[in-house]
Amino acid sequence: MTTFALRKGVSLLSVFYFTAMAWKLKYRCKACGYEADVYEGRGLFRQQITPMSCPDCKSVQNIVVGGIIADVAPSYRSEVGRLCLNCGSDNIRIWDMKTCPKCQAEMEPTGEKEFWT
């Protein structure tokens, strides 16, 4: 269990807010320019977002896994059995964060990042 010693003027809410935040990163294909957002870390409700590659619609779709929602909806506990959010295909796989789903060329981080909760 993690404990915090708060300094004067620092609220427990602000400590929770900054420890629960994570990064959203943008990836871009070097060849065709396709872009995908990737979420690192866990959100405010302990969920993580997993990028999934769909060979049917040739896209990267982000699905919510775990967290509070998984406590009430067991299908959210893992990536197994999930469907593509774009086309409904059950052919999705965890994206390797390297291969462009459109043209199979290399994708790389653009350096753009922002907080998400």
N, CA, C and O atoms as a DFTB+ gen file, in Angstrom:
468 C
 N C O
     1  1       0.841      -1.171       0.000
     2  2       0.000       0.000       0.000
     3  2       0.889       1.238       0.000
     4  3       1.854       1.317       0.761
     5  1       0.559       2.209      -0.860
     6  2       1.327       3.433      -0.961
     7  2       0.764       4.469      -0.001
     8  3      -0.452       4.634       0.098
     9  1       1.637       5.159       0.698
    10  2       1.206       6.241       1.578
    11  2       1.838       7.533       1.104
    12  3       2.920       7.532       0.516
    13  1       1.157       8.629       1.363
    14  2       1.630       9.932       0.938
    15  2       1.779      10.840       2.148
    16  3       0.940      10.818       3.048
    17  1       2.817      11.621       2.176
    18  2       2.972      12.680       3.168
    19  2       2.697      13.980       2.427
    20  3       3.456      14.367       1.538
    21  1       1.618      14.648       2.791
    22  2       1.227      15.867       2.089
    23  2       1.931      17.086       2.664
    24  3       2.042      17.239       3.880
    25  1       2.400      17.941       1.783
    26  2       2.972      19.212       2.201
    27  2       1.844      20.200       2.444
    28  3       0.736      20.022       1.939
    29  1       2.120      21.221       3.203
    30  2       1.135      22.259       3.472
    31  2       0.689      22.874       2.147
    32  3       1.520      23.240       1.316
    33  1      -0.607      22.984       1.957
    34  2      -1.149      23.571       0.733
    35  2      -1.405      22.565      -0.379
    36  3      -1.908      22.947      -1.436
    37  1      -1.075      21.289      -0.176
    38  2      -1.301      20.255      -1.187
    39  2      -2.467      19.388      -0.719
    40  3      -2.420      18.798       0.360
    41  1      -3.504      19.318      -1.536
    42  2      -4.673      18.530      -1.140
    43  2      -4.521      17.077      -1.573
    44  3      -3.795      16.769      -2.519
    45  1      -5.210      16.198      -0.872
    46  2      -5.210      14.786      -1.239
    47  2      -5.802      14.599      -2.625
    48  3      -5.348      13.740      -3.381
    49  1      -6.816      15.399      -2.971
    50  2      -7.425      15.316      -4.298
    51  2      -6.406      15.609      -5.389
    52  3      -6.383      14.921      -6.410
    53  1      -5.561      16.624      -5.191
    54  2      -4.566      16.943      -6.223
    55  2      -3.532      15.834      -6.352
    56  3      -3.061      15.567      -7.457
    57  1      -3.167      15.183      -5.256
    58  2      -2.236      14.055      -5.316
    59  2      -2.874      12.918      -6.103
    60  3      -2.223      12.322      -6.961
    61  1      -4.144      12.607      -5.824
    62  2      -4.842      11.544      -6.547
    63  2      -4.950      11.882      -8.023
    64  3      -4.731      11.020      -8.875
    65  1      -5.283      13.122      -8.333
    66  2      -5.470      13.554      -9.711
    67  2      -4.198      13.347     -10.525
    68  3      -4.256      12.830     -11.641
    69  1      -3.055      13.743      -9.982
    70  2      -1.818      13.632     -10.744
    71  2      -1.261      12.217     -10.773
    72  3      -0.502      11.893     -11.687
    73  1      -1.598      11.365      -9.821
    74  2      -1.114       9.992      -9.873
    75  2      -2.001       9.126     -10.744
    76  3      -1.555       8.082     -11.220
    77  1      -3.248       9.529     -10.968
    78  2      -4.174       8.740     -11.775
    79  2      -4.056       9.067     -13.257
    80  3      -4.566       8.317     -14.090
    81  1      -3.409      10.149     -13.601
    82  2      -3.334      10.550     -15.001
    83  2      -2.294       9.727     -15.749
    84  3      -1.366       9.168     -15.165
    85  1      -2.479       9.676     -17.023
    86  2      -1.567       8.937     -17.879
    87  2      -1.412       9.713     -19.185
    88  3      -1.966      10.802     -19.338
    89  1      -0.663       9.154     -20.111
    90  2      -0.360       9.848     -21.369
    91  2      -1.121       9.270     -22.554
    92  3      -1.336       8.061     -22.650
    93  1      -1.520      10.156     -23.448
    94  2      -2.042       9.766     -24.765
    95  2      -0.979      10.181     -25.774
    96  3      -0.623      11.356     -25.861
    97  1      -0.474       9.211     -26.536
    98  2       0.582       9.453     -27.509
    99  2       0.045       9.265     -28.919
   100  3      -0.847       8.447     -29.142
   101  1       0.575      10.006     -29.855
   102  2       0.166       9.878     -31.253
   103  2       1.257       9.151     -32.039
   104  3       2.441       9.467     -31.920
   105  1       0.840       8.175     -32.843
   106  2       1.732       7.448     -33.746
   107  2       1.332       7.777     -35.180
   108  3       0.153       7.973     -35.473
   109  1       2.333       7.837     -36.085
   110  2       2.066       8.145     -37.488
   111  2       2.878       7.202     -38.369
   112  3       4.036       6.899     -38.080
   113  1       2.249       6.746     -39.446
   114  2       2.931       5.882     -40.415
   115  2       3.876       6.721     -41.256
   116  3       3.509       7.787     -41.749
   117  1       5.098       6.228     -41.414
   118  2       6.100       6.924     -42.224
   119  2       5.718       6.936     -43.703
   120  3       6.057       7.876     -44.424
   121  1       5.013       5.895     -44.160
   122  2       4.716       5.766     -45.588
   123  2       3.403       6.440     -45.996
   124  3       3.386       7.231     -46.939
   125  1       2.309       6.139     -45.300
   126  2       1.000       6.616     -45.764
   127  2       0.394       7.725     -44.901
   128  3      -0.611       8.322     -45.287
   129  1       0.988       8.008     -43.740
   130  2       0.492       9.086     -42.890
   131  2      -0.637       8.708     -41.946
   132  3      -1.149       9.565     -41.226
   133  1      -1.041       7.426     -41.935
   134  2      -2.104       6.987     -41.017
   135  2      -1.692       7.325     -39.582
   136  3      -0.527       7.169     -39.218
   137  1      -2.645       7.788     -38.766
   138  2      -2.359       8.140     -37.381
   139  2      -3.217       7.335     -36.420
   140  3      -4.359       6.985     -36.718
   141  1      -2.638       7.049     -35.263
   142  2      -3.352       6.326     -34.209
   143  2      -2.942       6.907     -32.860
   144  3      -1.787       7.281     -32.654
   145  1      -3.908       6.975     -31.946
   146  2      -3.626       7.400     -30.582
   147  2      -3.415       6.165     -29.725
   148  3      -4.130       5.172     -29.859
   149  1      -2.420       6.236     -28.835
   150  2      -2.116       5.146     -27.916
   151  2      -2.138       5.723     -26.503
   152  3      -1.585       6.792     -26.243
   153  1      -2.782       5.001     -25.609
   154  2      -2.922       5.458     -24.227
   155  2      -2.008       4.650     -23.328
   156  3      -2.079       3.422     -23.299
   157  1      -1.137       5.349     -22.585
   158  2      -0.219       4.700     -21.649
   159  2      -0.737       4.890     -20.236
   160  3      -1.318       5.925     -19.909
   161  1      -0.522       3.889     -19.408
   162  2      -0.890       4.015     -18.003
   163  2      -2.341       3.644     -17.750
   164  3      -3.001       3.033     -18.591
   165  1      -2.816       4.020     -16.592
   166  2      -4.187       3.720     -16.189
   167  2      -4.942       5.013     -15.967
   168  3      -4.374       6.024     -15.553
   169  1      -6.229       4.960     -16.250
   170  2      -7.080       6.122     -16.085
   171  2      -7.566       6.295     -14.656
   172  3      -7.191       5.543     -13.756
   173  1      -8.384       7.276     -14.474
   174  2      -8.905       7.647     -13.172
   175  2      -9.621       6.496     -12.470
   176  3      -9.569       6.391     -11.245
   177  1     -10.284       5.638     -13.230
   178  2     -11.019       4.515     -12.651
   179  2     -10.274       3.195     -12.809
   180  3     -10.887       2.130     -12.877
   181  1      -8.942       3.275     -12.868
   182  2      -8.023       2.135     -12.937
   183  2      -8.087       1.377     -14.269
   184  3      -7.501       0.301     -14.385
   185  1      -8.765       1.903     -15.245
   186  2      -8.846       1.231     -16.538
   187  2      -7.585       1.492     -17.351
   188  3      -6.910       2.507     -17.179
   189  1      -7.289       0.556     -18.234
   190  2      -6.238       0.815     -19.206
   191  2      -6.887       0.718     -20.575
   192  3      -7.939       0.099     -20.736
   193  1      -6.257       1.328     -21.547
   194  2      -6.800       1.324     -22.899
   195  2      -5.785       0.620     -23.784
   196  3      -4.628       1.030     -23.882
   197  1      -6.242      -0.448     -24.428
   198  2      -5.367      -1.288     -25.247
   199  2      -5.617      -1.018     -26.723
   200  3      -6.755      -1.120     -27.182
   201  1      -4.561      -0.671     -27.486
   202  2      -4.733      -0.495     -28.932
   203  2      -4.821      -1.862     -29.618
   204  3      -3.967      -2.727     -29.425
   205  1      -5.866      -2.034     -30.418
   206  2      -6.097      -3.284     -31.133
   207  2      -6.055      -3.010     -32.633
   208  3      -6.606      -2.016     -33.106
   209  1      -5.405      -3.888     -33.370
   210  2      -5.313      -3.757     -34.815
   211  2      -6.363      -4.647     -35.469
   212  3      -6.500      -5.822     -35.127
   213  1      -7.095      -4.077     -36.408
   214  2      -8.124      -4.840     -37.121
   215  2      -7.709      -5.004     -38.582
   216  3      -7.613      -4.014     -39.308
   217  1      -7.461      -6.240     -39.023
   218  2      -7.071      -6.456     -40.416
   219  2      -8.241      -6.292     -41.395
   220  3      -8.028      -6.123     -42.596
   221  1      -9.466      -6.343     -40.883
   222  2     -10.635      -6.230     -41.766
   223  2     -10.894      -4.790     -42.203
   224  3     -11.099      -4.533     -43.390
   225  1     -10.887      -3.847     -41.258
   226  2     -11.107      -2.445     -41.633
   227  2      -9.808      -1.648     -41.658
   228  3      -9.810      -0.443     -41.909
   229  1      -8.693      -2.340     -41.393
   230  2      -7.354      -1.751     -41.461
   231  2      -7.236      -0.489     -40.593
   232  3      -6.867       0.587     -41.063
   233  1      -7.565      -0.670     -39.307
   234  2      -7.494       0.455     -38.376
   235  2      -6.982      -0.007     -37.021
   236  3      -6.934      -1.202     -36.728
   237  1      -6.602       0.965     -36.205
   238  2      -6.261       0.711     -34.810
   239  2      -7.424       1.244     -33.991
   240  3      -7.792       2.413     -34.113
   241  1      -8.000       0.396     -33.163
   242  2      -9.102       0.775     -32.298
   243  2      -8.677       0.579     -30.852
   244  3      -8.047      -0.425     -30.518
   245  1      -9.015       1.525     -29.999
   246  2      -8.649       1.451     -28.587
   247  2      -9.820       0.910     -27.779
   248  3     -10.936       1.423     -27.864
   249  1      -9.556      -0.133     -26.994
   250  2     -10.616      -0.700     -26.165
   251  2     -10.262      -0.565     -24.692
   252  3      -9.096      -0.649     -24.306
   253  1     -11.283      -0.355     -23.883
   254  2     -11.114      -0.222     -22.436
   255  2     -11.007      -1.608     -21.830
   256  3     -11.798      -2.499     -22.140
   257  1     -10.013      -1.782     -20.957
   258  2      -9.795      -3.062     -20.280
   259  2      -9.604      -2.788     -18.795
   260  3      -8.865      -1.886     -18.401
   261  1     -10.279      -3.580     -17.989
   262  2     -10.078      -3.509     -16.545
   263  2     -10.736      -2.324     -15.895
   264  3     -11.638      -1.700     -16.455
   265  1     -10.271      -2.024     -14.706
   266  2     -10.794      -0.906     -13.949
   267  2     -12.141      -1.213     -13.323
   268  3     -12.553      -2.368     -13.222
   269  1     -12.804      -0.173     -12.912
   270  2     -14.091      -0.312     -12.233
   271  2     -15.129      -0.978     -13.126
   272  3     -15.937      -1.772     -12.644
   273  1     -15.118      -0.668     -14.418
   274  2     -16.112      -1.258     -15.326
   275  2     -15.991      -2.782     -15.359
   276  3     -16.999      -3.475     -15.499
   277  1     -14.778      -3.309     -15.233
   278  2     -14.580      -4.767     -15.256
   279  2     -15.152      -5.436     -14.006
   280  3     -15.447      -6.631     -14.009
   281  1     -15.303      -4.652     -12.942
   282  2     -15.897      -5.214     -11.726
   283  2     -17.363      -5.571     -11.934
   284  3     -17.876      -6.496     -11.303
   285  1     -18.043      -4.834     -12.824
   286  2     -19.468      -5.097     -13.066
   287  2     -19.744      -5.728     -14.426
   288  3     -20.818      -6.289     -14.642
   289  1     -18.786      -5.640     -15.341
   290  2     -18.948      -6.220     -16.679
   291  2     -17.737      -7.104     -16.963
   292  3     -16.735      -6.619     -17.488
   293  1     -17.810      -8.401     -16.624
   294  2     -16.658      -9.303     -16.762
   295  2     -16.024      -9.337     -18.156
   296  3     -14.837      -9.644     -18.275
   297  1     -16.778      -9.034     -19.205
   298  2     -16.200      -9.066     -20.553
   299  2     -15.133      -7.986     -20.741
   300  3     -14.359      -8.055     -21.695
   301  1     -15.078      -7.004     -19.864
   302  2     -14.086      -5.940     -19.950
   303  2     -12.792      -6.280     -19.218
   304  3     -11.890      -5.445     -19.152
   305  1     -12.683      -7.478     -18.671
   306  2     -11.488      -7.841     -17.902
   307  2     -10.274      -8.131     -18.768
   308  3      -9.145      -8.074     -18.280
   309  1     -10.480      -8.442     -20.051
   310  2      -9.345      -8.712     -20.936
   311  2      -9.704      -8.349     -22.373
   312  3     -10.820      -7.918     -22.662
   313  1      -8.736      -8.530     -23.265
   314  2      -8.947      -8.258     -24.687
   315  2      -9.612      -9.433     -25.398
   316  3     -10.089      -9.286     -26.524
   317  1      -9.648     -10.598     -24.750
   318  2     -10.180     -11.823     -25.365
   319  2     -11.675     -11.680     -25.655
   320  3     -12.454     -11.259     -24.799
   321  1     -12.051     -12.038     -26.875
   322  2     -13.461     -12.032     -27.255
   323  2     -14.033     -10.671     -27.594
   324  3     -15.243     -10.548     -27.781
   325  1     -13.210      -9.656     -27.678
   326  2     -13.697      -8.302     -27.963
   327  2     -13.825      -8.096     -29.469
   328  3     -13.201      -8.809     -30.255
   329  1     -14.622      -7.134     -29.857
   330  2     -14.875      -6.839     -31.266
   331  2     -14.285      -5.483     -31.641
   332  3     -14.118      -4.608     -30.790
   333  1     -13.975      -5.323     -32.920
   334  2     -13.496      -4.044     -33.442
   335  2     -14.606      -3.005     -33.264
   336  3     -15.760      -3.255     -33.612
   337  1     -14.255      -1.862     -32.731
   338  2     -15.238      -0.806     -32.510
   339  2     -15.657      -0.122     -33.805
   340  3     -16.685       0.554     -33.845
   341  1     -14.876      -0.291     -34.855
   342  2     -15.176       0.346     -36.134
   343  2     -16.055      -0.518     -37.028
   344  3     -17.027      -0.024     -37.599
   345  1     -15.724      -1.817     -37.160
   346  2     -16.447      -2.668     -38.113
   347  2     -17.119      -3.887     -37.476
   348  3     -17.869      -4.593     -38.150
   349  1     -16.865      -4.144     -36.200
   350  2     -17.497      -5.277     -35.519
   351  2     -16.792      -6.606     -35.717
   352  3     -17.298      -7.635     -35.269
   353  1     -15.653      -6.615     -36.367
   354  2     -14.920      -7.850     -36.616
   355  2     -14.400      -8.464     -35.315
   356  3     -14.031      -7.748     -34.384
   357  1     -14.376      -9.788     -35.266
   358  2     -13.770     -10.466     -34.107
   359  2     -12.327     -10.874     -34.407
   360  3     -11.735     -11.662     -33.670
   361  1     -11.769     -10.339     -35.485
   362  2     -10.420     -10.648     -35.952
   363  2      -9.338      -9.767     -35.320
   364  3      -8.175      -9.856     -35.713
   365  1      -9.689      -8.939     -34.373
   366  2      -8.735      -7.969     -33.839
   367  2      -7.658      -8.627     -32.981
   368  3      -7.885      -9.658     -32.347
   369  1      -6.489      -8.009     -32.979
   370  2      -5.344      -8.472     -32.198
   371  2      -4.696      -7.265     -31.538
   372  3      -4.834      -6.143     -32.027
   373  1      -3.997      -7.481     -30.441
   374  2      -3.282      -6.380     -29.799
   375  2      -2.261      -5.828     -30.794
   376  3      -1.462      -6.574     -31.361
   377  1      -2.299      -4.528     -30.993
   378  2      -1.420      -3.874     -31.958
   379  2       0.011      -3.884     -31.456
   380  3       0.256      -3.655     -30.271
   381  1       0.960      -4.147     -32.346
   382  2       2.384      -4.212     -31.975
   383  2       3.027      -2.823     -31.841
   384  3       4.201      -2.716     -31.490
   385  1       2.272      -1.782     -32.116
   386  2       2.726      -0.389     -32.024
   387  2       3.876      -0.085     -32.975
   388  3       4.647       0.848     -32.751
   389  1       3.983      -0.869     -34.030
   390  2       5.023      -0.658     -35.038
   391  2       4.456      -0.706     -36.452
   392  3       4.842       0.094     -37.303
   393  1       3.543      -1.639     -36.707
   394  2       3.078      -1.904     -38.065
   395  2       1.813      -1.113     -38.388
   396  3       0.831      -1.170     -37.649
   397  1       1.845      -0.385     -39.485
   398  2       0.674       0.372     -39.928
   399  2      -0.415      -0.604     -40.377
   400  3      -0.142      -1.487     -41.190
   401  1      -1.638      -0.467     -39.869
   402  2      -2.705      -1.377     -40.277
   403  2      -3.178      -1.134     -41.711
   404  3      -3.790      -2.012     -42.318
   405  1      -2.900       0.039     -42.247
   406  2      -3.328       0.373     -43.613
   407  2      -2.376      -0.179     -44.667
   408  3      -2.816      -0.799     -45.635
   409  1      -1.048       0.045     -44.483
   410  2      -0.092      -0.286     -45.552
   411  2       1.034      -1.219     -45.106
   412  3       1.884      -1.585     -45.917
   413  1       1.053      -1.607     -43.837
   414  2       2.055      -2.513     -43.267
   415  2       3.454      -1.906     -43.152
   416  3       4.409      -2.625     -42.856
   417  1       3.592      -0.597     -43.380
   418  2       4.885       0.075     -43.198
   419  2       5.089       0.357     -41.700
   420  3       4.272      -0.038     -40.868
   421  1       6.171       1.035     -41.379
   422  2       6.502       1.297     -39.977
   423  2       5.819       2.561     -39.459
   424  3       5.787       3.592     -40.131
   425  1       5.280       2.454     -38.257
   426  2       4.716       3.620     -37.581
   427  2       5.647       4.001     -36.442
   428  3       6.340       3.153     -35.879
   429  1       5.655       5.292     -36.107
   430  2       6.507       5.756     -35.026
   431  2       5.799       6.855     -34.253
   432  3       4.904       7.515     -34.780
   433  1       6.202       7.054     -32.990
   434  2       5.613       8.137     -32.203
   435  2       5.959       9.495     -32.819
   436  3       7.070       9.698     -33.307
   437  1       4.999      10.417     -32.791
   438  2       5.240      11.751     -33.350
   439  2       5.881      12.687     -32.331
   440  3       6.410      13.739     -32.692
   441  1       5.833      12.304     -31.070
   442  2       6.320      13.176     -30.011
   443  2       5.195      13.964     -29.358
   444  3       5.384      14.565     -28.301
   445  1       4.008      13.962     -29.995
   446  2       2.858      14.638     -29.395
   447  2       2.335      13.787     -28.248
   448  3       2.158      12.577     -28.390
   449  1       2.089      14.430     -27.111
   450  2       1.491      13.694     -26.002
   451  2       0.684      14.644     -25.144
   452  3       0.989      15.831     -25.033
   453  1      -0.353      14.090     -24.541
   454  2      -1.191      14.866     -23.648
   455  2      -1.712      13.963     -22.534
   456  3      -1.709      12.738     -22.655
   457  1      -2.156      14.589     -21.454
   458  2      -2.705      13.816     -20.357
   459  2      -4.078      13.264     -20.714
   460  3      -4.827      13.872     -21.478
   461  1      -4.389      12.129     -20.164
   462  2      -5.761      11.599     -20.213
   463  2      -6.063      11.026     -18.844
   464  3      -5.153      10.681     -18.091
   465  1      -7.332      10.929     -18.526
   466  2      -7.703      10.357     -17.233
   467  2      -8.667       9.249     -17.444
   468  3      -9.113       8.626     -16.481
